Amino acid sequence: MEIGRSNRLAGVAYDVRGPIQEEASRLEAQGRRVIPLNIGNPAHFGFEAPPELIAEVARRLPEAEGYGDAKGIEPARRAIAAHYRGRGVAGTDADHVYVGNGVSELVGLALLALLNEGDEVLVPAPDYPLWTATVRICGAKAVHYLCDEQADWWPDLSDLATKVTSRTRAVVVINPNNPTGAVYPAEVLTAIAELARQHDLVVLADEIYERLLYDGAEHVPMASVAPDRLCLSFGGLSKAYRLAGFRCGWLVVSGPTGHARGFLSGLDVLADLRLCANLPAQYAVEAALEGYQSIDDLVRPGGRLLEQRNLAWAMLNQIDGVSCVKPAGAMYVFPRLHPSVHPVEDDRGLVLELLRATGVFVVPGSGFNWPRPDHLRIVTLAQVELLEEAIAALSDFLGSRRPY
């Protein structure tokens, strides 16, 4: 008997890897050079973790041989709670912190504990595709609200309001945003909090890039403007601390919880079922949050991340028929291919064609649930020389396809 794919995976995709990654691997196996601008993996481009974090994990390895608490070790949870209190999220305590094997695992646990078949979740478009995929796996429906490219990619609040129905359970806010790099001001977050208040929605705040900010941008924690809402805030060590392979993330529950005992007990059960998160990595949390924030050196003037963001943004806007909003945070650019100059019907096909022709591996905008095939996401982690080469190759490639 043919063993098929589970029905719950219908419509689930992850183009950051997926079939395009398989093609990239095939080309590399043939000896072709691939420039992987598809995934935000700092270590691949020479970004090293703070040595004091590595040293702390190594020092504590003898204490990490057995299972730990299902929610995470106490020092890590206390440090995470203190971090959020220091950023204006009042009343946060260690009992409401869950440590997991990266934010990805915790998103799955939280949505599985929250959603029932037929529920709806408001998810931004474009989004980080994990959110849409996980909502679907849970048997619920991701309803996408538009972010406005003409307004620095901030959420279109009027569109968001029209997407609420009687089945809506939660709203997802990705800030700073992946893939656009947008950083939302307090007034936008306050308006989303008011919508959640009016419709009794849970707020899900993906804030993994909270410290990757450029040009004086300020990150306002969603939970700080929604103290009266049940808010789940997600963060971790992968990006700001360059420890993606350690798989250490956290989920912080804030706001009133008296009406959410069932949800929290479900979250506890799911945390218990995996026994515990990766224990060695948790010993880096306290040192990371309470120590020197070396990420600041990378995003201020002269810093490598800022210089690479500037280069990518400037070069893309010099390509005829391409425009790109300057990202205020994160490590991506999300350029638009203007249809009048670069008509594209299948952006996945375009990305595969680019990969085969040039070795440059980027991700189609539709992979982030953007409704039109006119955007690409490009990671800005590569060294300046490599970014210059890749974007020049993209420019030549687009020029060769233009109908004259």
Rosetta blueprint (number, residue, H / E / L):
1 M L
2 E L
3 I L
4 G L
5 R L
6 S L
7 N H
8 R H
9 L H
10 A L
11 G L
12 V L
13 A L
14 Y L
15 D L
16 V L
17 R L
18 G H
19 P H
20 I H
21 Q H
22 E H
23 E H
24 A H
25 S H
26 R H
27 L H
28 E H
29 A H
30 Q L
31 G L
32 R L
33 R L
34 V L
35 I E
36 P E
37 L L
38 N L
39 I L
40 G L
41 N L
42 P H
43 A H
44 H H
45 F H
46 G L
47 F L
48 E L
49 A L
50 P L
51 P H
52 E H
53 L H
54 I H
55 A H
56 E H
57 V H
58 A H
59 R H
60 R H
61 L H
62 P H
63 E H
64 A L
65 E L
66 G L
67 Y L
68 G L
69 D L
70 A L
71 K L
72 G L
73 I L
74 E H
75 P H
76 A H
77 R H
78 R H
79 A H
80 I H
81 A H
82 A H
83 H H
84 Y H
85 R H
86 G H
87 R L
88 G L
89 V L
90 A L
91 G L
92 T L
93 D L
94 A H
95 D H
96 H H
97 V E
98 Y E
99 V E
100 G E
101 N L
102 G H
103 V H
104 S H
105 E H
106 L H
107 V H
108 G H
109 L H
110 A H
111 L H
112 L H
113 A H
114 L H
115 L L
116 N L
117 E L
118 G L
119 D L
120 E E
121 V E
122 L E
123 V E
124 P E
125 A E
126 P L
127 D L
128 Y L
129 P H
130 L H
131 W H
132 T H
133 A H
134 T H
135 V H
136 R H
137 I H
138 C L
139 G L
140 A L
141 K E
142 A E
143 V E
144 H E
145 Y E
146 L E
147 C E
148 D E
149 E H
150 Q H
151 A H
152 D L
153 W L
154 W E
155 P E
156 D L
157 L H
158 S H
159 D H
160 L H
161 A H
162 T H
163 K L
164 V L
165 T L
166 S L
167 R L
168 T E
169 R E
170 A E
171 V E
172 V E
173 V E
174 I E
175 N L
176 P L
177 N L
178 N L
179 P L
180 T L
181 G L
182 A L
183 V L
184 Y L
185 P L
186 A H
187 E H
188 V H
189 L H
190 T H
191 A H
192 I H
193 A H
194 E H
195 L H
196 A H
197 R H
198 Q H
199 H H
200 D L
201 L L
202 V E
203 V E
204 L E
205 A E
206 D E
207 E L
208 I L
209 Y L
210 E L
211 R L
212 L L
213 L E
214 Y L
215 D L
216 G L
217 A L
218 E L
219 H L
220 V L
221 P L
222 M H
223 A H
224 S H
225 V H
226 A L
227 P L
228 D L
229 R L
230 L L
231 C E
232 L E
233 S E
234 F E
235 G E
236 G E
237 L L
238 S L
239 K L
240 A L
241 Y L
242 R L
243 L L
244 A H
245 G H
246 F H
247 R L
248 C L
249 G E
250 W E
251 L E
252 V E
253 V E
254 S E
255 G L
256 P L
257 T L
258 G H
259 H H
260 A H
261 R H
262 G H
263 F H
264 L H
265 S H
266 G H
267 L H
268 D H
269 V H
270 L H
271 A H
272 D H
273 L H
274 R L
275 L L
276 C L
277 A L
278 N L
279 L H
280 P H
281 A H
282 Q H
283 Y L
284 A L
285 V H
286 E H
287 A H
288 A H
289 L H
290 E H
291 G L
292 Y L
293 Q L
294 S L
295 I H
296 D H
297 D H
298 L H
299 V H
300 R L
301 P L
302 G L
303 G L
304 R H
305 L H
306 L H
307 E H
308 Q H
309 R H
310 N H
311 L H
312 A H
313 W H
314 A H
315 M H
316 L H
317 N H
318 Q L
319 I L
320 D L
321 G L
322 V E
323 S E
324 C L
325 V L
326 K L
327 P L
328 A L
329 G E
330 A L
331 M L
332 Y E
333 V E
334 F L
335 P L
336 R E
337 L E
338 H L
339 P L
340 S L
341 V L
342 H L
343 P L
344 V L
345 E L
346 D L
347 D H
348 R H
349 G H
350 L H
351 V H
352 L H
353 E H
354 L H
355 L H
356 R H
357 A H
358 T H
359 G L
360 V E
361 F E
362 V L
363 V E
364 P E
365 G H
366 S H
367 G H
368 F H
369 N L
370 W L
371 P L
372 R L
373 P L
374 D L
375 H E
376 L E
377 R E
378 I E
379 V E
380 T L
381 L L
382 A L
383 Q L
384 V H
385 E H
386 L H
387 L H
388 E H
389 E H
390 A H
391 I H
392 A H
393 A H
394 L H
395 S H
396 D H
397 F H
398 L H
399 G H
400 S H
401 R H
402 R L
403 P L
404 Y L
